[in-house]
Amino acid sequence: MGQTQKFSAIVHREGDWYVSLCPEIDVASQGKSVEEAVTNLKEAVELYLEDEDVSVPHGTSFLTTFEVTHDKTSNPVSA
């Protein structure tokens, strides 16, 4: 049985699709829902890790936020 490792998923919407990214290994996927995007990302990561030459990072990742002030008011970001 293989080793279990925890990865992060960052998900954002692009038009009708949700795009998911695993920042630790720079693998991305997409889906019509958040759940589908994350499921597809999990499959993509599993396929990526099948390569024997892949280096898997060890350590803890974390997510933080920051604020930026700008004057642009058109095209607001929506979730």
PDB file with one MODEL, atoms N, CA, C and O in Angstrom:
MODEL        1
ATOM      1  N   MET A   1       0.842  -1.194   0.000  1.00  0.00           N
ATOM      2  CA  MET A   1       0.000   0.000   0.000  1.00  0.00           C
ATOM      3  C   MET A   1       0.875   1.241   0.000  1.00  0.00           C
ATOM      4  O   MET A   1       1.936   1.255   0.624  1.00  0.00           O
ATOM      5  N   GLY A   2       0.438   2.279  -0.695  1.00  0.00           N
ATOM      6  CA  GLY A   2       1.215   3.499  -0.855  1.00  0.00           C
ATOM      7  C   GLY A   2       1.156   4.418   0.344  1.00  0.00           C
ATOM      8  O   GLY A   2       0.380   4.216   1.278  1.00  0.00           O
ATOM      9  N   GLN A   3       1.986   5.420   0.291  1.00  0.00           N
ATOM     10  CA  GLN A   3       2.057   6.437   1.335  1.00  0.00           C
ATOM     11  C   GLN A   3       0.967   7.477   1.110  1.00  0.00           C
ATOM     12  O   GLN A   3       0.707   7.866  -0.029  1.00  0.00           O
ATOM     13  N   THR A   4       0.334   7.925   2.175  1.00  0.00           N
ATOM     14  CA  THR A   4      -0.687   8.969   2.098  1.00  0.00           C
ATOM     15  C   THR A   4      -0.051  10.309   2.436  1.00  0.00           C
ATOM     16  O   THR A   4       0.687  10.432   3.413  1.00  0.00           O
ATOM     17  N   GLN A   5      -0.345  11.302   1.619  1.00  0.00           N
ATOM     18  CA  GLN A   5       0.167  12.655   1.846  1.00  0.00           C
ATOM     19  C   GLN A   5      -0.953  13.650   1.611  1.00  0.00           C
ATOM     20  O   GLN A   5      -1.780  13.458   0.721  1.00  0.00           O
ATOM     21  N   LYS A   6      -0.984  14.699   2.394  1.00  0.00           N
ATOM     22  CA  LYS A   6      -2.013  15.730   2.272  1.00  0.00           C
ATOM     23  C   LYS A   6      -1.507  16.856   1.393  1.00  0.00           C
ATOM     24  O   LYS A   6      -0.373  17.310   1.548  1.00  0.00           O
ATOM     25  N   PHE A   7      -2.352  17.313   0.463  1.00  0.00           N
ATOM     26  CA  PHE A   7      -2.039  18.420  -0.429  1.00  0.00           C
ATOM     27  C   PHE A   7      -3.115  19.491  -0.302  1.00  0.00           C
ATOM     28  O   PHE A   7      -4.192  19.239   0.239  1.00  0.00           O
ATOM     29  N   SER A   8      -2.818  20.680  -0.800  1.00  0.00           N
ATOM     30  CA  SER A   8      -3.764  21.795  -0.801  1.00  0.00           C
ATOM     31  C   SER A   8      -4.451  21.898  -2.153  1.00  0.00           C
ATOM     32  O   SER A   8      -3.905  21.480  -3.174  1.00  0.00           O
ATOM     33  N   ALA A   9      -5.654  22.457  -2.150  1.00  0.00           N
ATOM     34  CA  ALA A   9      -6.375  22.751  -3.386  1.00  0.00           C
ATOM     35  C   ALA A   9      -6.864  24.191  -3.316  1.00  0.00           C
ATOM     36  O   ALA A   9      -7.558  24.578  -2.375  1.00  0.00           O
ATOM     37  N   ILE A  10      -6.500  24.969  -4.307  1.00  0.00           N
ATOM     38  CA  ILE A  10      -7.002  26.336  -4.448  1.00  0.00           C
ATOM     39  C   ILE A  10      -7.983  26.313  -5.611  1.00  0.00           C
ATOM     40  O   ILE A  10      -7.636  25.865  -6.704  1.00  0.00           O
ATOM     41  N   VAL A  11      -9.193  26.787  -5.390  1.00  0.00           N
ATOM     42  CA  VAL A  11     -10.235  26.721  -6.414  1.00  0.00           C
ATOM     43  C   VAL A  11     -10.747  28.126  -6.699  1.00  0.00           C
ATOM     44  O   VAL A  11     -11.026  28.897  -5.781  1.00  0.00           O
ATOM     45  N   HIS A  12     -10.866  28.449  -7.988  1.00  0.00           N
ATOM     46  CA  HIS A  12     -11.483  29.718  -8.373  1.00  0.00           C
ATOM     47  C   HIS A  12     -12.337  29.484  -9.614  1.00  0.00           C
ATOM     48  O   HIS A  12     -12.162  28.502 -10.335  1.00  0.00           O
ATOM     49  N   ARG A  13     -13.245  30.392  -9.839  1.00  0.00           N
ATOM     50  CA  ARG A  13     -14.180  30.261 -10.957  1.00  0.00           C
ATOM     51  C   ARG A  13     -13.661  31.013 -12.172  1.00  0.00           C
ATOM     52  O   ARG A  13     -13.185  32.144 -12.070  1.00  0.00           O
ATOM     53  N   GLU A  14     -13.763  30.355 -13.332  1.00  0.00           N
ATOM     54  CA  GLU A  14     -13.450  30.985 -14.614  1.00  0.00           C
ATOM     55  C   GLU A  14     -14.622  30.715 -15.545  1.00  0.00           C
ATOM     56  O   GLU A  14     -14.738  29.626 -16.108  1.00  0.00           O
ATOM     57  N   GLY A  15     -15.486  31.703 -15.707  1.00  0.00           N
ATOM     58  CA  GLY A  15     -16.676  31.522 -16.538  1.00  0.00           C
ATOM     59  C   GLY A  15     -17.591  30.468 -15.939  1.00  0.00           C
ATOM     60  O   GLY A  15     -18.020  30.592 -14.792  1.00  0.00           O
ATOM     61  N   ASP A  16     -17.893  29.428 -16.713  1.00  0.00           N
ATOM     62  CA  ASP A  16     -18.776  28.353 -16.248  1.00  0.00           C
ATOM     63  C   ASP A  16     -18.022  27.239 -15.531  1.00  0.00           C
ATOM     64  O   ASP A  16     -18.640  26.278 -15.072  1.00  0.00           O
ATOM     65  N   TRP A  17     -16.713  27.347 -15.428  1.00  0.00           N
ATOM     66  CA  TRP A  17     -15.880  26.280 -14.862  1.00  0.00           C
ATOM     67  C   TRP A  17     -15.250  26.706 -13.546  1.00  0.00           C
ATOM     68  O   TRP A  17     -15.049  27.894 -13.294  1.00  0.00           O
ATOM     69  N   TYR A  18     -14.939  25.717 -12.708  1.00  0.00           N
ATOM     70  CA  TYR A  18     -14.136  25.920 -11.515  1.00  0.00           C
ATOM     71  C   TYR A  18     -12.765  25.311 -11.792  1.00  0.00           C
ATOM     72  O   TYR A  18     -12.662  24.155 -12.203  1.00  0.00           O
ATOM     73  N   VAL A  19     -11.730  26.086 -11.567  1.00  0.00           N
ATOM     74  CA  VAL A  19     -10.362  25.635 -11.798  1.00  0.00           C
ATOM     75  C   VAL A  19      -9.732  25.365 -10.441  1.00  0.00           C
ATOM     76  O   VAL A  19      -9.813  26.192  -9.533  1.00  0.00           O
ATOM     77  N   SER A  20      -9.103  24.202 -10.309  1.00  0.00           N
ATOM     78  CA  SER A  20      -8.455  23.825  -9.054  1.00  0.00           C
ATOM     79  C   SER A  20      -6.963  23.670  -9.282  1.00  0.00           C
ATOM     80  O   SER A  20      -6.532  23.171 -10.321  1.00  0.00           O
ATOM     81  N   LEU A  21      -6.179  24.100  -8.307  1.00  0.00           N
ATOM     82  CA  LEU A  21      -4.724  24.067  -8.395  1.00  0.00           C
ATOM     83  C   LEU A  21      -4.145  23.471  -7.118  1.00  0.00           C
ATOM     84  O   LEU A  21      -4.545  23.839  -6.014  1.00  0.00           O
ATOM     85  N   CYS A  22      -3.209  22.556  -7.275  1.00  0.00           N
ATOM     86  CA  CYS A  22      -2.423  22.040  -6.155  1.00  0.00           C
ATOM     87  C   CYS A  22      -1.101  22.796  -6.173  1.00  0.00           C
ATOM     88  O   CYS A  22      -0.233  22.476  -6.986  1.00  0.00           O
ATOM     89  N   PRO A  23      -0.918  23.790  -5.302  1.00  0.00           N
ATOM     90  CA  PRO A  23       0.269  24.643  -5.382  1.00  0.00           C
ATOM     91  C   PRO A  23       1.574  23.932  -5.012  1.00  0.00           C
ATOM     92  O   PRO A  23       2.646  24.352  -5.450  1.00  0.00           O
ATOM     93  N   GLU A  24       1.501  22.880  -4.226  1.00  0.00           N
ATOM     94  CA  GLU A  24       2.724  22.193  -3.818  1.00  0.00           C
ATOM     95  C   GLU A  24       3.466  21.573  -5.001  1.00  0.00           C
ATOM     96  O   GLU A  24       4.697  21.538  -5.014  1.00  0.00           O
ATOM     97  N   ILE A  25       2.718  21.085  -5.993  1.00  0.00           N
ATOM     98  CA  ILE A  25       3.363  20.422  -7.136  1.00  0.00           C
ATOM     99  C   ILE A  25       2.949  21.032  -8.468  1.00  0.00           C
ATOM    100  O   ILE A  25       3.289  20.499  -9.524  1.00  0.00           O
ATOM    101  N   ASP A  26       2.219  22.141  -8.432  1.00  0.00           N
ATOM    102  CA  ASP A  26       1.826  22.893  -9.620  1.00  0.00           C
ATOM    103  C   ASP A  26       1.047  22.039 -10.625  1.00  0.00           C
ATOM    104  O   ASP A  26       1.359  22.023 -11.816  1.00  0.00           O
ATOM    105  N   VAL A  27       0.035  21.335 -10.130  1.00  0.00           N
ATOM    106  CA  VAL A  27      -0.860  20.541 -10.970  1.00  0.00           C
ATOM    107  C   VAL A  27      -2.237  21.191 -10.890  1.00  0.00           C
ATOM    108  O   VAL A  27      -2.671  21.601  -9.813  1.00  0.00           O
ATOM    109  N   ALA A  28      -2.929  21.286 -12.033  1.00  0.00           N
ATOM    110  CA  ALA A  28      -4.244  21.930 -12.077  1.00  0.00           C
ATOM    111  C   ALA A  28      -5.251  21.035 -12.786  1.00  0.00           C
ATOM    112  O   ALA A  28      -4.887  20.147 -13.557  1.00  0.00           O
ATOM    113  N   SER A  29      -6.530  21.291 -12.504  1.00  0.00           N
ATOM    114  CA  SER A  29      -7.617  20.608 -13.190  1.00  0.00           C
ATOM    115  C   SER A  29      -8.828  21.533 -13.156  1.00  0.00           C
ATOM    116  O   SER A  29      -8.728  22.684 -12.733  1.00  0.00           O
ATOM    117  N   GLN A  30      -9.973  21.022 -13.606  1.00  0.00           N
ATOM    118  CA  GLN A  30     -11.184  21.849 -13.614  1.00  0.00           C
ATOM    119  C   GLN A  30     -12.416  20.964 -13.500  1.00  0.00           C
ATOM    120  O   GLN A  30     -12.332  19.742 -13.618  1.00  0.00           O
ATOM    121  N   GLY A  31     -13.561  21.597 -13.270  1.00  0.00           N
ATOM    122  CA  GLY A  31     -14.830  20.887 -13.201  1.00  0.00           C
ATOM    123  C   GLY A  31     -15.976  21.876 -13.256  1.00  0.00           C
ATOM    124  O   GLY A  31     -15.773  23.084 -13.133  1.00  0.00           O
ATOM    125  N   LYS A  32     -17.182  21.358 -13.441  1.00  0.00           N
ATOM    126  CA  LYS A  32     -18.378  22.203 -13.502  1.00  0.00           C
ATOM    127  C   LYS A  32     -18.862  22.632 -12.117  1.00  0.00           C
ATOM    128  O   LYS A  32     -19.704  23.523 -12.007  1.00  0.00           O
ATOM    129  N   SER A  33     -18.337  22.004 -11.055  1.00  0.00           N
ATOM    130  CA  SER A  33     -18.653  22.390  -9.679  1.00  0.00           C
ATOM    131  C   SER A  33     -17.348  22.369  -8.884  1.00  0.00           C
ATOM    132  O   SER A  33     -16.340  21.839  -9.353  1.00  0.00           O
ATOM    133  N   VAL A  34     -17.368  22.941  -7.696  1.00  0.00           N
ATOM    134  CA  VAL A  34     -16.180  22.916  -6.841  1.00  0.00           C
ATOM    135  C   VAL A  34     -15.807  21.469  -6.531  1.00  0.00           C
ATOM    136  O   VAL A  34     -14.637  21.093  -6.603  1.00  0.00           O
ATOM    137  N   GLU A  35     -16.801  20.670  -6.189  1.00  0.00           N
ATOM    138  CA  GLU A  35     -16.551  19.272  -5.846  1.00  0.00           C
ATOM    139  C   GLU A  35     -15.924  18.515  -7.013  1.00  0.00           C
ATOM    140  O   GLU A  35     -14.976  17.753  -6.824  1.00  0.00           O
ATOM    141  N   GLU A  36     -16.452  18.725  -8.218  1.00  0.00           N
ATOM    142  CA  GLU A  36     -15.913  18.053  -9.392  1.00  0.00           C
ATOM    143  C   GLU A  36     -14.485  18.525  -9.682  1.00  0.00           C
ATOM    144  O   GLU A  36     -13.631  17.720 -10.055  1.00  0.00           O
ATOM    145  N   ALA A  37     -14.226  19.807  -9.514  1.00  0.00           N
ATOM    146  CA  ALA A  37     -12.888  20.345  -9.754  1.00  0.00           C
ATOM    147  C   ALA A  37     -11.876  19.728  -8.788  1.00  0.00           C
ATOM    148  O   ALA A  37     -10.762  19.394  -9.191  1.00  0.00           O
ATOM    149  N   VAL A  38     -12.255  19.575  -7.522  1.00  0.00           N
ATOM    150  CA  VAL A  38     -11.351  18.986  -6.530  1.00  0.00           C
ATOM    151  C   VAL A  38     -11.171  17.489  -6.784  1.00  0.00           C
ATOM    152  O   VAL A  38     -10.058  16.975  -6.663  1.00  0.00           O
ATOM    153  N   THR A  39     -12.237  16.791  -7.131  1.00  0.00           N
ATOM    154  CA  THR A  39     -12.128  15.362  -7.464  1.00  0.00           C
ATOM    155  C   THR A  39     -11.211  15.164  -8.659  1.00  0.00           C
ATOM    156  O   THR A  39     -10.363  14.272  -8.651  1.00  0.00           O
ATOM    157  N   ASN A  40     -11.375  15.988  -9.684  1.00  0.00           N
ATOM    158  CA  ASN A  40     -10.525  15.896 -10.875  1.00  0.00           C
ATOM    159  C   ASN A  40      -9.072  16.239 -10.539  1.00  0.00           C
ATOM    160  O   ASN A  40      -8.149  15.642 -11.093  1.00  0.00           O
ATOM    161  N   LEU A  41      -8.870  17.197  -9.634  1.00  0.00           N
ATOM    162  CA  LEU A  41      -7.519  17.547  -9.211  1.00  0.00           C
ATOM    163  C   LEU A  41      -6.872  16.376  -8.472  1.00  0.00           C
ATOM    164  O   LEU A  41      -5.697  16.079  -8.684  1.00  0.00           O
ATOM    165  N   LYS A  42      -7.627  15.724  -7.621  1.00  0.00           N
ATOM    166  CA  LYS A  42      -7.099  14.560  -6.893  1.00  0.00           C
ATOM    167  C   LYS A  42      -6.634  13.491  -7.881  1.00  0.00           C
ATOM    168  O   LYS A  42      -5.556  12.920  -7.718  1.00  0.00           O
ATOM    169  N   GLU A  43      -7.437  13.222  -8.892  1.00  0.00           N
ATOM    170  CA  GLU A  43      -7.059  12.236  -9.913  1.00  0.00           C
ATOM    171  C   GLU A  43      -5.804  12.680 -10.667  1.00  0.00           C
ATOM    172  O   GLU A  43      -4.922  11.868 -10.945  1.00  0.00           O
ATOM    173  N   ALA A  44      -5.729  13.974 -10.996  1.00  0.00           N
ATOM    174  CA  ALA A  44      -4.563  14.490 -11.717  1.00  0.00           C
ATOM    175  C   ALA A  44      -3.300  14.379 -10.870  1.00  0.00           C
ATOM    176  O   ALA A  44      -2.233  14.053 -11.391  1.00  0.00           O
ATOM    177  N   VAL A  45      -3.408  14.645  -9.581  1.00  0.00           N
ATOM    178  CA  VAL A  45      -2.257  14.533  -8.681  1.00  0.00           C
ATOM    179  C   VAL A  45      -1.823  13.074  -8.561  1.00  0.00           C
ATOM    180  O   VAL A  45      -0.628  12.777  -8.584  1.00  0.00           O
ATOM    181  N   GLU A  46      -2.787  12.165  -8.431  1.00  0.00           N
ATOM    182  CA  GLU A  46      -2.459  10.739  -8.355  1.00  0.00           C
ATOM    183  C   GLU A  46      -1.707  10.291  -9.615  1.00  0.00           C
ATOM    184  O   GLU A  46      -0.727   9.552  -9.521  1.00  0.00           O
ATOM    185  N   LEU A  47      -2.156  10.729 -10.774  1.00  0.00           N
ATOM    186  CA  LEU A  47      -1.465  10.387 -12.021  1.00  0.00           C
ATOM    187  C   LEU A  47      -0.073  10.999 -12.063  1.00  0.00           C
ATOM    188  O   LEU A  47       0.881  10.348 -12.487  1.00  0.00           O
ATOM    189  N   TYR A  48       0.044  12.232 -11.629  1.00  0.00           N
ATOM    190  CA  TYR A  48       1.330  12.915 -11.600  1.00  0.00           C
ATOM    191  C   TYR A  48       2.324  12.169 -10.709  1.00  0.00           C
ATOM    192  O   TYR A  48       3.497  12.031 -11.055  1.00  0.00           O
ATOM    193  N   LEU A  49       1.843  11.692  -9.562  1.00  0.00           N
ATOM    194  CA  LEU A  49       2.722  11.033  -8.600  1.00  0.00           C
ATOM    195  C   LEU A  49       3.141   9.633  -9.046  1.00  0.00           C
ATOM    196  O   LEU A  49       4.063   9.054  -8.470  1.00  0.00           O
ATOM    197  N   GLU A  50       2.478   9.081 -10.063  1.00  0.00           N
ATOM    198  CA  GLU A  50       2.866   7.766 -10.573  1.00  0.00           C
ATOM    199  C   GLU A  50       4.229   7.801 -11.249  1.00  0.00           C
ATOM    200  O   GLU A  50       4.876   6.761 -11.377  1.00  0.00           O
ATOM    201  N   ASP A  51       4.682   8.978 -11.686  1.00  0.00           N
ATOM    202  CA  ASP A  51       5.984   9.116 -12.326  1.00  0.00           C
ATOM    203  C   ASP A  51       7.077   8.899 -11.273  1.00  0.00           C
ATOM    204  O   ASP A  51       7.093   9.577 -10.246  1.00  0.00           O
ATOM    205  N   GLU A  52       7.968   7.975 -11.525  1.00  0.00           N
ATOM    206  CA  GLU A  52       9.016   7.634 -10.560  1.00  0.00           C
ATOM    207  C   GLU A  52      10.002   8.764 -10.323  1.00  0.00           C
ATOM    208  O   GLU A  52      10.650   8.797  -9.277  1.00  0.00           O
ATOM    209  N   ASP A  53      10.135   9.692 -11.263  1.00  0.00           N
ATOM    210  CA  ASP A  53      11.099  10.777 -11.149  1.00  0.00           C
ATOM    211  C   ASP A  53      10.557  12.013 -10.432  1.00  0.00           C
ATOM    212  O   ASP A  53      11.263  13.012 -10.300  1.00  0.00           O
ATOM    213  N   VAL A  54       9.319  11.949  -9.974  1.00  0.00           N
ATOM    214  CA  VAL A  54       8.684  13.101  -9.331  1.00  0.00           C
ATOM    215  C   VAL A  54       9.242  13.287  -7.928  1.00  0.00           C
ATOM    216  O   VAL A  54       9.391  12.329  -7.169  1.00  0.00           O
ATOM    217  N   SER A  55       9.545  14.535  -7.601  1.00  0.00           N
ATOM    218  CA  SER A  55       9.982  14.887  -6.256  1.00  0.00           C
ATOM    219  C   SER A  55       8.789  15.503  -5.523  1.00  0.00           C
ATOM    220  O   SER A  55       8.259  16.537  -5.931  1.00  0.00           O
ATOM    221  N   VAL A  56       8.380  14.850  -4.436  1.00  0.00           N
ATOM    222  CA  VAL A  56       7.237  15.331  -3.665  1.00  0.00           C
ATOM    223  C   VAL A  56       7.757  16.160  -2.499  1.00  0.00           C
ATOM    224  O   VAL A  56       8.573  15.683  -1.710  1.00  0.00           O
ATOM    225  N   PRO A  57       7.285  17.404  -2.388  1.00  0.00           N
ATOM    226  CA  PRO A  57       7.762  18.255  -1.289  1.00  0.00           C
ATOM    227  C   PRO A  57       7.291  17.723   0.062  1.00  0.00           C
ATOM    228  O   PRO A  57       6.190  17.186   0.188  1.00  0.00           O
ATOM    229  N   HIS A  58       8.130  17.881   1.047  1.00  0.00           N
ATOM    230  CA  HIS A  58       7.761  17.498   2.408  1.00  0.00           C
ATOM    231  C   HIS A  58       7.707  18.763   3.246  1.00  0.00           C
ATOM    232  O   HIS A  58       8.540  19.655   3.087  1.00  0.00           O
ATOM    233  N   GLY A  59       6.754  18.839   4.112  1.00  0.00           N
ATOM    234  CA  GLY A  59       6.597  20.027   4.936  1.00  0.00           C
ATOM    235  C   GLY A  59       5.152  20.465   4.932  1.00  0.00           C
ATOM    236  O   GLY A  59       4.300  19.844   4.295  1.00  0.00           O
ATOM    237  N   THR A  60       4.891  21.516   5.631  1.00  0.00           N
ATOM    238  CA  THR A  60       3.532  22.007   5.795  1.00  0.00           C
ATOM    239  C   THR A  60       3.324  23.254   4.948  1.00  0.00           C
ATOM    240  O   THR A  60       4.140  24.176   4.976  1.00  0.00           O
ATOM    241  N   SER A  61       2.233  23.278   4.199  1.00  0.00           N
ATOM    242  CA  SER A  61       1.834  24.476   3.464  1.00  0.00           C
ATOM    243  C   SER A  61       0.749  25.174   4.261  1.00  0.00           C
ATOM    244  O   SER A  61       0.060  24.551   5.068  1.00  0.00           O
ATOM    245  N   PHE A  62       0.604  26.454   4.036  1.00  0.00           N
ATOM    246  CA  PHE A  62      -0.471  27.186   4.680  1.00  0.00           C
ATOM    247  C   PHE A  62      -0.977  28.260   3.746  1.00  0.00           C
ATOM    248  O   PHE A  62      -0.276  28.688   2.829  1.00  0.00           O
ATOM    249  N   LEU A  63      -2.190  28.686   3.986  1.00  0.00           N
ATOM    250  CA  LEU A  63      -2.832  29.720   3.189  1.00  0.00           C
ATOM    251  C   LEU A  63      -3.018  30.950   4.060  1.00  0.00           C
ATOM    252  O   LEU A  63      -3.430  30.852   5.216  1.00  0.00           O
ATOM    253  N   THR A  64      -2.715  32.090   3.504  1.00  0.00           N
ATOM    254  CA  THR A  64      -2.921  33.344   4.210  1.00  0.00           C
ATOM    255  C   THR A  64      -3.565  34.336   3.246  1.00  0.00           C
ATOM    256  O   THR A  64      -3.695  34.044   2.057  1.00  0.00           O
ATOM    257  N   THR A  65      -3.954  35.463   3.725  1.00  0.00           N
ATOM    258  CA  THR A  65      -4.555  36.498   2.881  1.00  0.00           C
ATOM    259  C   THR A  65      -3.819  37.822   3.110  1.00  0.00           C
ATOM    260  O   THR A  65      -3.120  38.003   4.106  1.00  0.00           O
ATOM    261  N   PHE A  66      -3.997  38.723   2.172  1.00  0.00           N
ATOM    262  CA  PHE A  66      -3.459  40.077   2.319  1.00  0.00           C
ATOM    263  C   PHE A  66      -4.364  41.027   1.560  1.00  0.00           C
ATOM    264  O   PHE A  66      -5.156  40.603   0.718  1.00  0.00           O
ATOM    265  N   GLU A  67      -4.246  42.315   1.860  1.00  0.00           N
ATOM    266  CA  GLU A  67      -5.089  43.329   1.231  1.00  0.00           C
ATOM    267  C   GLU A  67      -4.250  44.242   0.350  1.00  0.00           C
ATOM    268  O   GLU A  67      -3.090  44.525   0.651  1.00  0.00           O
ATOM    269  N   VAL A  68      -4.854  44.699  -0.744  1.00  0.00           N
ATOM    270  CA  VAL A  68      -4.222  45.631  -1.656  1.00  0.00           C
ATOM    271  C   VAL A  68      -5.220  46.741  -1.942  1.00  0.00           C
ATOM    272  O   VAL A  68      -6.391  46.466  -2.204  1.00  0.00           O
ATOM    273  N   THR A  69      -4.781  47.975  -1.897  1.00  0.00           N
ATOM    274  CA  THR A  69      -5.634  49.106  -2.218  1.00  0.00           C
ATOM    275  C   THR A  69      -5.414  49.484  -3.675  1.00  0.00           C
ATOM    276  O   THR A  69      -4.279  49.595  -4.138  1.00  0.00           O
ATOM    277  N   HIS A  70      -6.518  49.680  -4.389  1.00  0.00           N
ATOM    278  CA  HIS A  70      -6.425  50.088  -5.791  1.00  0.00           C
ATOM    279  C   HIS A  70      -7.624  50.954  -6.138  1.00  0.00           C
ATOM    280  O   HIS A  70      -8.617  50.966  -5.411  1.00  0.00           O
ATOM    281  N   ASP A  71      -7.534  51.676  -7.242  1.00  0.00           N
ATOM    282  CA  ASP A  71      -8.588  52.598  -7.646  1.00  0.00           C
ATOM    283  C   ASP A  71      -9.550  52.012  -8.655  1.00  0.00           C
ATOM    284  O   ASP A  71     -10.602  52.604  -8.900  1.00  0.00           O
ATOM    285  N   LYS A  72      -9.242  50.896  -9.238  1.00  0.00           N
ATOM    286  CA  LYS A  72     -10.081  50.299 -10.283  1.00  0.00           C
ATOM    287  C   LYS A  72     -11.388  49.804  -9.667  1.00  0.00           C
ATOM    288  O   LYS A  72     -11.372  49.020  -8.718  1.00  0.00           O
ATOM    289  N   THR A  73     -12.536  50.270 -10.213  1.00  0.00           N
ATOM    290  CA  THR A  73     -13.819  49.865  -9.669  1.00  0.00           C
ATOM    291  C   THR A  73     -14.618  49.004 -10.642  1.00  0.00           C
ATOM    292  O   THR A  73     -15.622  48.411 -10.247  1.00  0.00           O
ATOM    293  N   SER A  74     -14.197  48.921 -11.906  1.00  0.00           N
ATOM    294  CA  SER A  74     -14.927  48.096 -12.853  1.00  0.00           C
ATOM    295  C   SER A  74     -14.451  46.663 -12.747  1.00  0.00           C
ATOM    296  O   SER A  74     -13.364  46.394 -12.234  1.00  0.00           O
ATOM    297  N   ASN A  75     -15.281  45.731 -13.242  1.00  0.00           N
ATOM    298  CA  ASN A  75     -14.974  44.307 -13.230  1.00  0.00           C
ATOM    299  C   ASN A  75     -14.633  43.780 -11.838  1.00  0.00           C
ATOM    300  O   ASN A  75     -13.537  43.261 -11.629  1.00  0.00           O
ATOM    301  N   PRO A  76     -15.559  43.906 -10.880  1.00  0.00           N
ATOM    302  CA  PRO A  76     -15.272  43.400  -9.541  1.00  0.00           C
ATOM    303  C   PRO A  76     -15.125  41.876  -9.560  1.00  0.00           C
ATOM    304  O   PRO A  76     -15.735  41.190 -10.380  1.00  0.00           O
ATOM    305  N   VAL A  77     -14.311  41.369  -8.649  1.00  0.00           N
ATOM    306  CA  VAL A  77     -14.110  39.933  -8.523  1.00  0.00           C
ATOM    307  C   VAL A  77     -15.327  39.342  -7.836  1.00  0.00           C
ATOM    308  O   VAL A  77     -15.753  39.838  -6.793  1.00  0.00           O
ATOM    309  N   SER A  78     -15.889  38.291  -8.404  1.00  0.00           N
ATOM    310  CA  SER A  78     -17.040  37.650  -7.771  1.00  0.00           C
ATOM    311  C   SER A  78     -16.715  36.199  -7.479  1.00  0.00           C
ATOM    312  O   SER A  78     -15.928  35.570  -8.187  1.00  0.00           O
ATOM    313  N   ALA A  79     -17.318  35.682  -6.446  1.00  0.00           N
ATOM    314  CA  ALA A  79     -17.064  34.286  -6.057  1.00  0.00           C
ATOM    315  C   ALA A  79     -18.126  33.375  -6.601  1.00  0.00           C
ATOM    316  O   ALA A  79     -18.078  32.165  -6.375  1.00  0.00           O
TER     317      ALA A  79
ENDMDL
END
